[in-house]
Amino acid sequence: MRLVVEDTTGACEVATSVTDGLNSAVAAKLNCSKGTFFVKALPSDHRWVWTQAREAEVAPFVSQVAPFLHARIVGDGWDVLVFEALEG
């Protein structure tokens, strides 16, 4: 899965866990060759994985008030969202 994510982000040099929030098994800020990204992921069999799909569906409609969604990647047992990273 890392290589598939890096197709979007470029090679990642630093990954920092994000401990705020309650809804993702994985939440991290990635510093990569193509920029800085926020990634959140759930196992694809998680009972709340539908929230990842919904977030990806609405992303184009909230782009003026929310971080840009670069990619949704589903595979290898994971559902991953790759957003632009914002400070805050």
PyMOL commands that set and color helices and strands:
alter all, ss='L'
color gray80, all
select helices_A, chain A and resi 2-9+50-61
alter helices_A, ss='H'
color red, helices_A
select strands_A, chain A and resi 12-17+26-32+35-43+69-75+78-84
alter strands_A, ss='S'
color yellow, strands_A
deselect
rebuild
show_as cartoon
